[in-house]
Amino acid sequence: MTDLSPPARPVPRLSIGCPVWGCERWRGSLYTAKATRDEFLAQYSAAFHTVEVNSSFYALPVPEIVEGWAERTAPGFQFCFKFPKALTHDALLVGAEGVTRAFVQLLRILQQRDRLGPAFLQLPPEFGARHFTALARFLNGWPADLPIAVEVRHPDFFDGEVHEQRLNDLLQARGIDRCLFDSRALFSAPPTDEAELESQRRKPKSPYRTTVTAGRPMVRFVGRNDVTQVQSWIDEWAATLAGWMRQDLHPIIFTHSPDDAFAPEFARVLWQAIRGQIPNLPSLPTWAGDIERSQRKTQRTLFS
């Protein structure tokens, strides 16, 4: 079998990625101009350290597909699967043993191939303090060797008092990270296009938090399609992430833009801002599309 994976590279103290890898509009920038969909993942994983797998929220892929994803990525690349909707939103973490077992099976495949990042347990807006016992029971039964991060959306868990502290204590006691969602930049101004309008309709205005409950704090950072409009929040997160790294934490951050076409550049700008805080942080690898353009320019120069 042909090895489709990029070569292994050292894993930095910070992981950065996007919410998808299958964006065809990345051809000619992140990807080579004529990259096939089968080539997208290898080129993506050569540029970034991790990726969100939001499709698992709606339906779980078959194990053979997950095996194929592992083959196309370098050792150490991390898939961060979203927990299935059938478990989190429909069952509210009660029952649904079958889907839980199937999800664990997929995570085990990635774990065995050194491709497993924390899965994120996104709880629905109605999952509040009255459901706390269900959350504690579920986390108590979750395999301790499969990393996860918990994202809450109910106001109870942002009260700054008893309910939020109870959540943080639960996660800290079990070595589970809190997944932090930041949409401040998205809602900082009226939408400038249809993608931003739709994103403002769909995304929550969760209160801003930088809470650390374990060693790998996860951040889902939602910006704008024009990355220059996000610079003040980029600078703020760069300082926070650098501070965590100095505490020997290993943060994971995903850059979301209303239009996925702009997410990789958002990640690249954020990474440069973090390097301004941590000078010895290595540069991100050059994108396949940028390498291809540079080679074409060199060829034109040689033969002109």
C-alpha positions in Angstrom: 0.0 0.0 0.0 1.3 3.5 -0.9 2.1 5.6 2.1 0.0 8.7 1.7 1.0 10.3 5.0 3.4 13.3 5.3 6.7 12.8 7.2 6.6 13.0 10.9 7.7 16.3 12.5 8.2 17.4 16.1 5.0 18.2 18.0 5.2 21.7 19.5 3.8 22.7 22.9 0.9 24.3 21.1 -1.5 22.7 18.6 -3.4 24.7 16.1 -5.9 23.7 13.4 -9.2 24.5 11.6 -12.7 23.2 11.9 -12.6 21.3 8.6 -10.1 20.0 6.1 -12.3 19.4 3.1 -12.6 23.0 1.8 -12.2 23.1 -1.9 -11.6 26.8 -1.8 -8.2 26.1 -0.2 -6.9 24.9 -3.5 -4.1 27.2 -4.7 -3.3 28.4 -1.2 -3.2 25.7 1.6 -3.5 23.0 -1.1 -1.9 22.7 -4.5 -4.0 24.0 -7.3 -5.1 20.6 -8.6 -5.2 18.7 -5.4 -7.8 16.0 -5.3 -10.1 15.5 -2.3 -8.1 12.4 -1.5 -5.0 14.6 -1.2 -6.6 17.3 1.0 -6.0 15.6 4.4 -2.3 14.8 3.8 -1.7 18.4 2.7 -3.7 19.8 5.6 -1.9 17.7 8.2 1.5 18.8 6.7 0.5 22.4 7.6 -1.4 22.0 10.9 -1.3 19.9 14.0 -4.9 19.0 14.6 -8.4 19.3 13.1 -12.0 19.4 14.5 -14.2 16.6 13.2 -17.6 18.1 13.5 -19.2 15.6 11.1 -19.2 13.0 13.9 -21.8 15.1 15.7 -24.4 14.1 13.0 -23.2 10.6 12.1 -20.2 8.4 13.0 -17.9 7.4 10.2 -17.3 3.7 9.7 -14.0 2.3 11.1 -12.5 1.8 7.7 -12.8 5.5 6.9 -11.1 6.5 10.2 -8.3 4.0 9.4 -7.9 5.8 6.1 -7.7 9.2 7.8 -5.0 7.8 10.0 -3.0 6.6 7.0 -3.0 10.0 5.4 -1.6 11.9 8.4 1.8 12.1 10.0 2.4 10.4 13.5 1.3 12.9 16.2 -1.4 14.6 14.1 -4.5 14.8 16.2 -8.2 14.4 15.3 -10.5 16.0 17.8 -13.9 14.4 17.3 -17.1 16.0 18.4 -19.3 13.8 20.5 -22.4 12.5 18.7 -25.6 14.5 18.9 -27.5 11.3 19.7 -25.6 11.2 23.0 -25.2 14.9 24.0 -28.3 16.6 22.6 -30.9 13.9 22.2 -30.1 11.6 25.2 -28.6 14.4 27.4 -25.9 11.9 28.4 -28.4 9.4 29.8 -28.4 5.9 28.2 -27.3 5.8 24.5 -24.9 3.1 25.4 -24.7 1.8 21.8 -23.6 5.1 20.3 -21.2 5.6 23.2 -19.5 2.2 22.5 -19.3 2.9 18.8 -17.7 6.3 19.4 -15.2 4.8 21.8 -14.3 2.2 19.2 -13.5 5.0 16.7 -11.4 6.8 19.2 -9.5 3.6 20.0 -8.5 3.3 16.3 -6.9 6.7 16.4 -5.3 6.1 19.8 -3.6 3.0 18.4 -2.3 5.0 15.5 -1.1 7.9 17.5 -3.7 10.2 16.0 -6.0 10.9 18.9 -6.6 14.3 20.2 -9.2 15.3 22.9 -12.8 14.7 21.8 -15.0 17.6 22.7 -18.2 17.0 24.5 -20.4 20.0 23.5 -23.5 20.1 25.7 -26.7 21.7 24.4 -27.9 25.1 25.6 -30.6 23.5 27.8 -28.1 21.3 29.7 -27.8 23.3 32.9 -27.2 22.7 36.6 -30.1 20.4 37.0 -28.3 18.0 34.6 -25.1 18.1 36.6 -25.5 14.6 38.1 -25.9 13.2 34.6 -22.7 14.9 33.5 -20.8 13.6 36.6 -22.1 10.1 36.1 -21.1 10.1 32.5 -17.6 11.4 33.1 -17.1 8.9 35.9 -17.8 6.1 33.4 -15.8 7.5 30.6 -12.4 5.7 29.9 -9.7 7.7 31.7 -7.2 7.1 28.9 -9.3 8.7 26.2 -8.9 12.5 26.5 -11.9 14.8 26.2 -12.8 18.5 26.7 -16.2 19.7 27.9 -17.9 22.7 26.3 -20.9 24.1 28.2 -23.4 26.7 26.9 -26.1 27.0 29.7 -25.9 30.3 31.7 -25.7 28.2 34.9 -22.2 27.3 34.1 -21.1 30.9 33.6 -22.6 32.3 36.8 -19.1 32.9 38.3 -20.4 31.3 41.5 -21.6 27.9 42.8 -22.6 26.2 39.5 -19.6 27.2 37.5 -17.2 26.4 40.4 -18.9 23.0 40.8 -18.3 22.3 37.0 -14.7 23.4 37.2 -14.1 21.3 40.3 -15.6 18.2 38.6 -13.4 18.6 35.5 -10.3 19.4 37.5 -10.8 16.3 39.8 -11.0 14.1 36.7 -8.2 15.7 34.7 -10.6 16.9 32.0 -10.2 20.2 30.1 -12.8 22.8 29.7 -13.4 23.6 26.0 -13.5 27.4 25.8 -15.7 29.0 23.1 -14.9 32.6 22.1 -17.3 34.4 19.7 -16.7 38.0 20.8 -15.0 39.0 17.5 -17.9 37.5 15.5 -20.4 39.7 17.3 -18.3 42.8 17.5 -19.9 44.4 14.4 -22.7 43.9 12.0 -22.2 41.2 9.4 -20.5 42.1 6.2 -21.6 39.2 4.1 -24.0 36.3 4.0 -21.6 33.9 5.7 -21.1 36.3 8.7 -24.9 36.9 8.9 -25.5 33.1 9.0 -22.7 32.6 11.5 -24.2 35.3 13.8 -27.5 33.5 13.6 -26.1 30.1 14.5 -23.3 30.7 16.9 -23.9 31.3 20.6 -22.7 34.3 22.6 -21.1 32.3 25.3 -19.4 34.4 28.0 -15.6 34.7 27.6 -13.5 32.4 29.8 -9.9 31.4 30.1 -10.5 28.7 32.7 -7.9 25.9 32.9 -9.0 22.6 34.6 -6.3 20.2 33.2 -3.2 20.2 31.1 -4.5 20.8 27.6 -7.0 23.7 27.5 -9.0 23.7 24.3 -10.1 27.0 22.6 -12.6 27.4 19.7 -12.0 30.9 18.5 -14.6 32.4 16.1 -13.5 35.4 14.1 -14.5 37.3 11.0 -13.8 36.7 7.3 -11.5 39.7 7.3 -8.7 38.6 9.7 -7.6 42.3 10.2 -10.9 42.9 12.0 -9.9 40.3 14.6 -6.4 41.5 15.5 -7.2 42.8 19.0 -8.7 39.4 20.0 -5.7 37.6 18.3 -3.3 39.6 20.4 -5.3 38.8 23.5 -5.4 35.1 22.8 -1.7 35.1 21.8 -0.8 36.4 25.3 -3.1 33.9 27.0 -1.8 30.9 25.0 1.8 32.0 25.6 1.2 32.3 29.3 -0.3 28.8 29.4 2.7 27.4 27.5 5.0 29.0 30.1 3.1 27.0 32.7 4.0 23.8 30.8 0.4 23.4 29.5 -0.2 22.2 26.0 -3.1 24.4 24.6 -5.1 23.4 21.5 -6.8 26.1 19.5 -9.1 26.0 16.5 -9.6 29.1 14.3 -13.2 29.4 12.9 -14.2 32.0 10.3 -17.8 32.4 9.1 -16.6 31.3 5.7 -14.2 28.3 6.0 -12.2 29.7 3.1 -10.5 32.2 5.5 -9.8 29.8 8.5 -6.2 28.8 7.5 -5.0 32.4 7.1 -6.6 33.2 10.5 -4.6 30.3 12.0 -1.4 31.5 10.4 -1.8 35.1 11.6 -2.6 33.9 15.2 0.4 31.6 15.1 2.7 34.5 14.2 1.2 36.5 17.0 2.0 33.7 19.4 5.6 33.5 18.1 5.9 37.2 19.0 5.3 36.1 22.6 7.3 32.8 22.4 10.2 33.5 20.0 11.5 29.9 20.0 8.2 28.5 18.8 8.9 27.1 15.3 7.2 28.5 12.3 4.3 26.7 10.8 5.3 24.6 7.7 4.9 26.3 4.4 1.6 25.5 2.7 1.6 23.1 -0.3 0.0 25.7 -2.5 2.6 28.3 -1.6 5.4 25.9 -2.4 3.8 25.1 -5.7 3.4 28.8 -6.6 7.0 29.5 -5.6 8.2 26.7 -7.8 6.2 27.9 -10.8 7.6 31.4 -10.3 11.2 30.0 -10.2 10.5 28.0 -13.4 9.2 31.1 -15.2 12.3 33.0 -14.1 14.6 30.3 -15.3 13.0 30.0 -18.7 12.2 33.6 -19.4 
